[in-house]
Every structure is written in C-alpha cells, then in structure tokens.
Amino acid sequence: MKLALSQLLRGRVGSYVLTKALANCAWMAGDQNEQHVITKNLLKHFQHRTPFPHPLIDEIEDPSDPPAILLRWLDDDALDASNSKRFTRSEVKFVAKGVLEALSGLHSEGYVHCDVNPSNILVNRGTGDGSITEVQLADLGGTMGAEIFRSPEAQLQLEWAPACDIWSFGPHSSACCTAKVPRGDESYSLNVLLKHVRIFRPWSVTWKELVGDVQMGILIYTMEISPKEALKPFKNNFVLKIMKLDPRDRPSAQELLRDEWFKEEIVLDVKTLLRCLEQCGTSSVPNVP
C-alpha cells in the first residue's frame, strides 16, 4: 500500500494527516495540534540514547503497510541553514558536538550511520538572534551516502565501519573532496581519491594490510599523478585528526568529544560573557587569565 496526500495515519499515541510529500519516501504530516512531524517508510532501527539522533515520536499502526514511524520536525538542515546564514564558530562547534554525541550512541550499539552529511544534520534556530539552538542527526537507515562524503575505504568498497562515519563527519569534507566530474562518471571515485591524497597527505604503506593488489595499485597511481604543485595540504588540526587516510588512525566519536577544540570554545565564551558584563557596568566581575 502506498501513502497518499491527506491520508490519515493512526499511531500508538496519536493520529496524523499527511500534508506534503518529501524526498526518499518521507512525508510531512500534522498531528492533532497541527504541529509538524515527519513520517518515513522504514522500520525502527535505533531508539536514541541521547537527544541528538532524530527522535521517534510515534509508530503508525493503521495502515500497517508500509511500516512507518513519526519523527520530530526540525526547521532546516545544516546545508541550507549555513547557506542562508553563515555559522559562527560557536555554532559550528555546537553542531559538531551534537553530531558526535549521536554517532557515539550509534557506534556504542554496533551501528554505522553510513550517510553523515550536511543534509542529514537537522537544526532549529532560536527566535532571538537566530542562533542554532538544536541539532539532530537524521536518516539512521544505512543508506550508503553520496560519494563525495565517503571515506577512502568506502571509495575502495571495503567494509563500512564507525571510522567511515568519522571521516564523513569532517566539517570540511564536502569542500575538500568534491571531484569536479559528473556523478555517475566512471572516473568519479578516482577523482575523489585524488582529492583525498592531495589534501590529506600520501597514502601510508599500511594500506597494504587493508586492500588487494588492484586497489593498492589505484592508490599508488593517485600519488604518481599528484606532482608537488598539485598538493594542497589542509591545516586545521581538529579536521586533520578526523581526516586520517588510514581508518585505523582516526579517533572515535568519544575521543573527539574530549578534544581540546571544544574546551577552547568554552573558555572563549566565558571571557566574552565577562567582557559583556563589564561593559554593562556589572560589578564584582572575577579576573580571567
């Protein structure tokens, strides 16, 4: 049975009317209070342990086919939100922390997301200054995401593992690794691998432990056709920790959550707050080193 516009769905905790068709078998729906929710034709794979994966609201019982669940509605995704208003440094770290919290929960349960990209990072902005106030990771369906976000080992068709999600999480991966050839072109994956090696340093000889002779030959070839003038090393230390070409060298989500990059922002925010208090004439402001 296919879902249709204006169809009534009855769940365990409420009823919902489909109001708009979205992409990938997803629908916008309205509940009894006319609040927006999302319904997707998929089985419940993962119930969140933290607030950051896209939360389940209800499971549809009528109709029972196709299986559907109701998910909370958020206003935008990170791609569109950042295009309409550039993220501040604090917002980048807020979003990054939320995604890592979600991945940490998934990986601890033995799941791999497989499609971490800005379109699957959902956000809400506050009503005051419009800053990002909520972030959740969507599409926990193991869909083997777009090639530009895939890790080197995924490009080489090795087994997907949590390290693949860590690579895709890299905040600059889309800008760094997009190959300028049409999708579907047989050379697309090769060009993505070329971007990887030219930005994130040469392939290690340890790759021989992961791939066969043909795949290793491809990696050697990308280095042979990458002259020194074509190399464009990346310099952001936090990103470089993520974008390790060998998946065994990448930190886990939990390790990244403990990174100094997040602690630096907390110190900066406290100093900024105290300067604001001083400017407003607040007394008894403690000294900040």
TAQUIPE-V539019 format. One record per pair of residues at least 4 apart in sequence whose C-alpha atoms are under 7 Angstrom apart, sorted by the first residue. I is the first residue (numbers start at 1). J is the second residue. D is the distance in Angstrom with one decimal. If there is no record, write none. Layout:
BEGIN
I_J_D ; I_J_D
END
This chain:
BEGIN
1_65_6.0 ; 1_66_6.3 ; 3_7_6.9 ; 5_18_5.4 ; 5_19_5.9 ; 5_20_6.6 ; 6_17_5.5 ; 6_18_4.9 ; 6_19_5.8 ; 7_17_5.5 ; 7_18_5.5 ; 8_15_7.0 ; 8_16_5.7 ; 8_17_4.6 ; 8_18_6.7 ; 9_15_5.6 ; 9_16_5.1 ; 9_17_6.2 ; 9_60_6.5 ; 9_62_5.8 ; 9_63_6.6 ; 10_14_6.2 ; 10_15_4.4 ; 10_16_6.4 ; 10_60_5.7 ; 10_61_5.9 ; 10_62_5.0 ; 11_15_5.8 ; 11_58_6.0 ; 11_59_5.3 ; 11_60_4.0 ; 11_61_5.1 ; 11_62_6.7 ; 12_58_6.3 ; 12_59_6.1 ; 12_60_6.6 ; 12_61_6.6 ; 13_58_6.3 ; 15_31_6.0 ; 15_32_6.6 ; 16_29_6.0 ; 16_30_5.4 ; 16_31_4.6 ; 16_32_6.9 ; 17_29_5.3 ; 17_30_5.4 ; 17_31_6.7 ; 18_27_6.5 ; 18_28_6.0 ; 18_29_4.3 ; 18_30_6.6 ; 19_28_5.6 ; 19_29_5.1 ; 19_30_6.8 ; 20_27_5.7 ; 20_28_5.0 ; 20_29_6.9 ; 21_26_6.5 ; 21_27_4.6 ; 21_28_6.3 ; 22_26_5.0 ; 22_27_5.0 ; 22_28_6.7 ; 25_40_6.0 ; 25_41_6.0 ; 26_38_6.9 ; 26_39_5.7 ; 26_40_4.6 ; 26_41_6.8 ; 27_38_5.8 ; 27_39_5.2 ; 27_40_6.5 ; 28_36_6.7 ; 28_37_6.0 ; 28_38_4.9 ; 28_39_6.4 ; 29_36_5.8 ; 29_37_5.3 ; 29_38_6.0 ; 29_39_6.9 ; 30_34_4.9 ; 30_35_5.4 ; 30_36_4.9 ; 30_37_6.1 ; 31_35_5.6 ; 31_36_6.9 ; 36_73_5.7 ; 37_70_6.5 ; 37_71_5.8 ; 37_72_5.1 ; 37_73_4.5 ; 38_70_5.5 ; 38_71_4.9 ; 38_72_6.1 ; 38_73_5.7 ; 39_68_6.4 ; 39_69_5.6 ; 39_70_4.5 ; 39_71_6.1 ; 40_68_5.5 ; 40_69_5.8 ; 40_70_6.8 ; 41_66_6.1 ; 41_67_5.6 ; 41_68_4.5 ; 41_69_7.0 ; 42_67_5.9 ; 42_68_5.6 ; 42_69_7.0 ; 43_67_6.1 ; 43_68_6.6 ; 48_53_5.9 ; 48_55_6.5 ; 49_105_6.2 ; 50_102_6.7 ; 52_98_5.7 ; 52_99_6.8 ; 52_101_6.5 ; 52_102_5.1 ; 52_135_6.3 ; 52_136_4.4 ; 52_137_6.1 ; 53_102_5.2 ; 53_136_5.0 ; 53_137_4.6 ; 53_138_6.3 ; 54_71_6.7 ; 54_72_6.8 ; 54_136_5.2 ; 54_137_5.4 ; 54_138_5.1 ; 55_71_5.8 ; 55_72_6.0 ; 56_70_6.0 ; 56_71_4.7 ; 56_72_6.7 ; 57_70_5.2 ; 57_71_5.2 ; 57_72_6.3 ; 58_69_5.9 ; 58_70_4.9 ; 59_68_6.3 ; 59_69_4.4 ; 59_70_6.0 ; 60_64_6.8 ; 60_68_5.5 ; 60_69_5.7 ; 74_122_6.2 ; 74_123_6.0 ; 74_124_5.8 ; 75_123_6.5 ; 75_124_5.5 ; 76_80_6.7 ; 76_81_6.1 ; 76_122_5.8 ; 76_123_5.4 ; 76_124_6.4 ; 77_81_5.9 ; 77_118_6.7 ; 77_119_5.4 ; 77_120_6.6 ; 77_121_5.5 ; 77_122_4.2 ; 77_123_5.5 ; 78_82_5.8 ; 78_118_5.0 ; 78_119_6.2 ; 78_121_5.5 ; 78_122_6.0 ; 78_123_6.3 ; 79_83_6.3 ; 79_118_4.9 ; 79_119_5.6 ; 80_84_6.2 ; 81_85_6.1 ; 82_86_4.7 ; 82_87_5.6 ; 87_91_5.6 ; 87_92_6.0 ; 88_92_6.2 ; 89_93_6.4 ; 90_94_6.1 ; 90_265_6.9 ; 91_95_6.1 ; 91_132_6.2 ; 92_96_6.0 ; 93_97_6.0 ; 93_262_6.7 ; 94_98_6.4 ; 95_99_6.3 ; 95_135_6.0 ; 96_100_6.2 ; 97_101_6.1 ; 97_257_6.6 ; 98_102_6.3 ; 98_135_6.0 ; 98_136_6.7 ; 99_103_6.2 ; 99_136_6.9 ; 99_137_6.1 ; 100_104_5.9 ; 100_253_5.4 ; 100_257_6.7 ; 101_105_6.4 ; 102_106_6.4 ; 102_137_6.6 ; 103_107_5.9 ; 103_253_6.3 ; 104_108_6.1 ; 104_253_5.2 ; 104_254_5.9 ; 105_109_6.5 ; 106_110_6.5 ; 106_111_5.1 ; 106_112_6.6 ; 107_111_5.1 ; 107_112_6.2 ; 107_162_6.2 ; 112_142_7.0 ; 112_161_6.1 ; 112_162_5.5 ; 112_165_6.9 ; 113_140_5.7 ; 113_141_6.9 ; 113_142_5.4 ; 113_165_6.4 ; 114_142_5.1 ; 114_143_6.1 ; 114_144_5.1 ; 114_145_6.0 ; 114_165_6.1 ; 115_142_6.8 ; 115_143_6.2 ; 115_144_5.8 ; 115_145_4.2 ; 116_120_6.4 ; 116_165_6.3 ; 116_168_5.5 ; 116_169_6.0 ; 117_121_6.7 ; 117_149_6.7 ; 117_168_6.6 ; 117_169_6.9 ; 120_137_6.0 ; 120_138_5.0 ; 120_139_6.4 ; 121_135_6.9 ; 121_136_5.9 ; 121_137_4.8 ; 121_138_6.1 ; 122_135_5.6 ; 122_136_5.2 ; 122_137_6.1 ; 122_138_6.7 ; 123_132_6.7 ; 123_134_5.4 ; 123_135_4.5 ; 123_136_6.5 ; 124_132_5.8 ; 124_133_5.8 ; 124_134_5.1 ; 124_135_6.8 ; 125_130_5.1 ; 125_131_5.2 ; 125_132_4.3 ; 125_133_5.4 ; 126_130_4.9 ; 126_131_5.6 ; 126_132_6.2 ; 126_133_5.6 ; 145_150_7.0 ; 146_150_6.7 ; 148_174_6.3 ; 148_177_6.0 ; 148_178_5.3 ; 148_192_6.7 ; 149_168_5.1 ; 149_173_6.4 ; 149_174_6.2 ; 150_154_5.7 ; 150_155_6.3 ; 150_164_7.0 ; 150_168_6.0 ; 151_155_6.3 ; 151_164_5.5 ; 151_167_5.6 ; 151_168_6.5 ; 152_156_6.3 ; 152_193_6.5 ; 152_245_6.6 ; 153_157_6.3 ; 153_158_5.4 ; 154_158_5.6 ; 154_160_6.5 ; 155_189_6.1 ; 156_215_6.8 ; 160_164_6.2 ; 162_166_6.5 ; 163_167_6.4 ; 163_247_5.6 ; 163_250_6.5 ; 164_168_6.4 ; 165_169_6.1 ; 166_170_6.7 ; 166_242_6.4 ; 166_253_7.0 ; 167_242_5.9 ; 167_243_5.6 ; 168_173_6.7 ; 170_239_6.0 ; 170_242_6.1 ; 170_243_6.7 ; 172_176_6.1 ; 173_177_5.6 ; 174_178_5.9 ; 176_195_7.0 ; 177_192_5.8 ; 177_195_5.3 ; 177_196_6.2 ; 178_192_6.3 ; 179_188_6.6 ; 179_191_5.4 ; 179_192_5.2 ; 179_195_7.0 ; 181_185_6.9 ; 181_188_6.1 ; 183_188_6.5 ; 184_188_6.9 ; 187_191_6.2 ; 188_192_6.3 ; 189_193_6.3 ; 190_194_6.2 ; 191_195_6.3 ; 192_196_6.3 ; 193_197_6.3 ; 194_198_6.1 ; 194_222_5.5 ; 195_199_6.1 ; 196_200_5.7 ; 197_201_5.2 ; 197_202_5.3 ; 197_203_6.6 ; 198_226_6.8 ; 198_230_6.7 ; 198_231_4.6 ; 198_232_5.9 ; 198_233_6.8 ; 199_231_6.3 ; 199_232_5.0 ; 199_233_4.6 ; 199_234_5.7 ; 200_233_6.1 ; 200_234_6.5 ; 200_243_6.9 ; 201_233_6.8 ; 202_223_6.8 ; 203_219_6.9 ; 203_245_6.6 ; 207_211_6.3 ; 207_246_6.9 ; 208_216_6.6 ; 211_215_5.9 ; 211_216_6.2 ; 212_216_6.1 ; 213_217_6.0 ; 214_218_6.5 ; 215_219_6.6 ; 216_220_6.2 ; 217_221_6.1 ; 218_222_6.4 ; 219_223_6.6 ; 220_224_6.3 ; 221_225_6.3 ; 222_226_6.3 ; 226_230_5.8 ; 226_231_6.9 ; 227_231_7.0 ; 236_240_6.1 ; 237_241_6.3 ; 238_242_6.8 ; 238_261_6.7 ; 239_243_6.1 ; 240_244_6.6 ; 241_250_6.6 ; 242_250_5.7 ; 242_251_6.7 ; 244_249_6.0 ; 244_250_5.6 ; 251_255_5.8 ; 251_256_6.4 ; 252_256_6.3 ; 253_257_6.2 ; 254_258_6.7 ; 255_259_6.6 ; 260_264_6.1 ; 261_265_6.9 ; 262_266_6.8 ; 263_267_6.6 ; 264_268_6.3 ; 265_269_6.1 ; 266_270_6.3 ; 267_271_6.3 ; 268_272_6.2 ; 269_273_6.1 ; 270_274_6.2 ; 271_275_6.2 ; 271_288_6.8 ; 272_276_6.3 ; 273_277_6.3 ; 274_278_6.2 ; 274_285_6.9 ; 275_279_6.2 ; 276_280_6.3 ; 277_281_6.4 ; 277_282_5.3 ; 278_282_5.5
END
